[in-house]
Every structure is written in C-alpha cells, then in structure tokens.
Amino acid sequence: MFKGERLDSAKGHEGEQHPWYMVLWLTGVDYFSTLGYQPGIALLAAGAIAPFATAILIVVTLACALPIYCQVAKRSFVGQGSIAMLENLLSGWKGRLLVLVLLGFAATDFVITMTLSAADAAQHAVENPILHPFLGDHKIVITLGLLMLLAGVFLFGFAEAIGLAVFVAVPYLLLNLVVLLRCSSEIFSHPDLIGNWQNFLSLKGDWTALVIASVFIFPRLALGLSGFETGVSVMPLVKGKDSDHHDAIPHGRIANTKKLLAAAAVIMSVLLMLSSFVTTLMLTPADYQTGGKASGRAIAFLAHKYLGSGFGTVYDVSTILILWFAGASAMAGLLHLIPRYMPRLGMAPHWVAHARPLVLVLLGINIVVTLIFKADVEAQAGAYATGVLALMFSAAIAAAISLRKEGDHGMSWYCWGVALIFAFTLVENVLERPDGMIIACIFVAVIVILSAVSRSLRSVELRVSGFKFDSPESAKLWDEISGKKVSLVPVRSDEPESRNRKAVEIREHYTSDAPLAFCHVSLLDNRSEFMAPLRISVERDGESFIIRVSQAIAVANTIAYLSEMLDPVSVFLGLTRLNLVHQALRFLVFGEGETGLMVYAILLKYWAWTPEDDVRPYIYLMSD
C-alpha cells in the first residue's frame, strides 16, 4: 500500500556549466539566425528607409531590451524567465491565469520559431542553383521534412548542444561578415549607389520625417529582438564563481549572464545595421519582393552574386544549419517550459512531463502551422513578432514591479517606460498584422481550455507531494497508530465540542472498537497550486487521537492521502447534503466542497489504479 514519504531537504545539483562566451552561441543560434530573413523583412516593411528603422531597432535593443533582461537575469538565475517572475509577483488564480496566457504567447514564439526557421531554410535550399535541380520548388515538402528531422533528433536524444551551437553559429557569423564586407567594398567603389539612395531619401522628406516614419515601421522589424528570452533561459549553463555554489544568490553567474546578453546584443546590432545598409543599397524591389530571387534570403542572394556559386552554396548550407538549429533551440525551450508549469499546476496530464510524447504533439502542431501558412516566411513573421513582444512586455512589467518593491523607484520608472515602448510596439504590430495576435490567441485559448479540462480530470488525484511532522513526538505517535489500529474521523471544526459530538454519534450508530483519530485539515490561502507538502501534528486525547494537518491544497484529497498513509480500520466521512454543482465548483477552484463524497471518489480511483491484496478500510458516509 502507498505510504507516502517524508520530506527531506536535499540540495539539487546543477548540470555541467560553461564559460559565458561558450553559452553565448547557444543563445546565438536563435538570435543570430534571424539574419537569414530579417534584412528581407526590413526591406519589405521599410524599403529605402530600412537602415533608419533598423537603427531604431538597435536603440530599443541596447537601451530597452538589454537593461530589462539584465534585471530578469538578476531575479531569475535558474532560467525561469519573465513568466516565473510574474507568477511569483501575482499569487493565486490571477497569477495562474496570467501564466497560462503568457505560455500561449511563449508557445507562439517557440512554435513559429520552428516553422519559420524551417521554412526559411527550405527557401535557401530550393533557391540554391546546385540544389534546385534535385529539390525543385517543393518548399512545403522540404519544410515538413526538416520539422520531422528535428522531431526525430529529439525522439532519439539531443546532446552536446553547446558544442554543436559553436560549430553552427561561429562559421555562420564569419560567412555573413565576409559577404557584408565584400558588398560594402562594392558600395564604396560605386559611389553612385549611395548617391541614388540619398536622392531617393530626399523625396521622402527631411530627417524628422524619416525618423518618425522609421518609428512607426520599427514594430515590423521586432523579430530582431528574439534572442533575449533564450538568453535568460540558458542561465543554469553559465559558469560563475566558486562561491556561487554556497551563496543563495549566484552573483558570478548573474554577472556573466549579463556579459552574455550584452555581447549577443552588440554582435547582433552591428550585423543588423550592416546588413540593412548593404541590402538596401544593393537590392532592387524586384529582388526582395515576395517571389523575388532575394525574398527570404537577401544576404544569400548577394553571396551568390558577388562571391560565386561555390561560396554561395557554402553560405546556404551554413544558413540552413543555423536555421534548423534555431528550431532545435525552440523545441528544447518548449520541452523545458511546458513540463515546468503545466503538470505542476495540474493543467496537463502526467505524460506531458516526458519528452517523447510531447515532441510528437509539437510536431503535429508544427505541421498544421506550416500547412496553414504554406511555409511562407513573411506570413509567419507577424505571429513570431507578437510572441516575442508579448514576452518582452511581460518582462518589463515584471522588472518594474520587482524594482518598485525593492525600493529602486528610479529604475522602476525606467522599466515602466520601456514597458510602454514594448506596448506601443506590440499594439502597432497587431494593428499592422492582426494574424499574429489571432494565432497567439488561438494558442492561449487552447492552453486555457486544455488546462481547465486537465485540472478537472486530475482533481481526484491525491495532490500531495509529501509530508513532515511538526515534532518527533508526532512522528512517534503516528507510527503507533498506523496499520489498522484506529478509525479515521475527519472533522470540519477543531473544537473539542465538535469532536465529542462526532464520537458520541459514531459510538451510538456504528460498531467500531478501534480508537478514533480525529483529523482536521487547514488549507493554504493560495489554493491555485495543484500539489503541496503537508505539515502533520499528532497528539493523544484520552483514548482518542487528534491529527492536525496544515498547508493543504484540498480537503478531500488530503484526507484520502492520510487514509492511505495511516491505513485505518475505517473512515467516517460526513455529508453536507448541499447543492452538488455548487460544491463541485468549490472543490475544483478552492479545494473545499462535498468532502465525504469526494474522499470516497478519490479513494476508489486510487484503489482501482493500485490493486493489492491488503484489506481496504471500511468507508462510512454519515449525514452531518
């Protein structure tokens, strides 16, 4: 029979850690891979003023996103990210509902990362002059194949992530640098390119008009902010100081993560600015418009044109690898994020905590999204940006609230200002491309509905993660009464009059020679948690015993758990005879309700799940 287990204070151990400049590349496969499609998206959104809009993006990156995520790293040093920060700041069902909404946006971010990256990798493959005769124009098929390959890798195991990230990201950046420097030399050797661009800009208005236009165009370039959430999620892999293992707050790891975030932001800012300038001056609208030779692959197009098919093919292969690996990073992020929250909150079945079935579910979602968007990079950009911006907005809010609580009002107001910038960017992006918010809302709705159904179905689990006694005397008495030695009698009130009245009723109407063990359960204020450890006190009261349980999540589940641990002769359960629908809702939301019937239902389900030869306790249902 299940007996439960005492809680021991065991320290968790962290996995292997690496210098921050190595972990940087694990962040980079997500962040830097956007160079594969970001310049083309910028051109589609802004045309000739793309460099100005990109400059606004860089200012937001360095002055807004970087400071915010340095604050997140300071308070989320085990890789929880901004979602966990807000969950801790908002307790109860408000916090849980907010977590589900943010998980919907995070799912949008990560899923679209996989599908968009695979689509862009397929675009590079089919446009390559060497591969095209073999691949034809089957972009959707290739995208689906890459997604299936990605799922297959995770089904068989995914290891050595950092080593692979370095192998993929470093050559990719070097190849981009070669292409951009070669094109820059071409620009400066043909001054008319700059002159033509300046003439075109003069038709758009003065500098003020260009900056204002760039501000409103910038939200469509928000994909260039995509690497920060990944940057804090990999914090557990960052090596800090030796003292970090002993200190409550690992200051060394936090400092090195800030270096990682800053280095990634600076590298990406330089490359974004250079790529935007080069592609704006060297590509015609016919090249980068949808269906053009440079659509979704602006830098690759220039690599083939100015450095030859051989170098261009090497560049394409490198781009395909990093885009595919960016999908792997997103898959790993979801496999890490979903089990961390949903099963713990009772809002997903147990199998979600296992990687392989979850990989298959995510593969199915990826296939559906790819078919809906027909593997079009630009069509998915809105949904991607919506997910990224929603998470950044939540991070700014979390940082602002945390700083205010800590008394740093100046920095708190700065974070509120950043939150307004991200709010503007998010709203502008949604107004420009509402399909992104529609996709995100579908993810949110699906997660909330499935969570509610799962919580309802799992409500009859025992919902206790363990227990500890308040004193050695309680532990000793517990051992004395365990194993068919007492009858368990749950009571609503801990007053002596209530216990005496219940004892008289039992002795008068039932045959029970065993001593009575009265049990009173006190609930936590926050009943939105799904499982919690119990604190148990046991004392003798004449011929009877009193068991007081605190820190419980649900009364009925706790009594069922105690029954299985105590193994009593019988259990006497009271019935209220109140409205069952009302009681059921109270049970699901607050852990209260019709205790007697629910204890019986929980025990029946548990016994069906754990058949054994031991004699089960007698269950008596008493009318209160």
Summary of the structure (lengths in Angstrom):
residues: 624
radius of gyration: 29.9
end to end distance: 30.2
largest distance: 105.0
contacts: 2186
relative contact order: 0.13
helix: 71%
strand: 8%
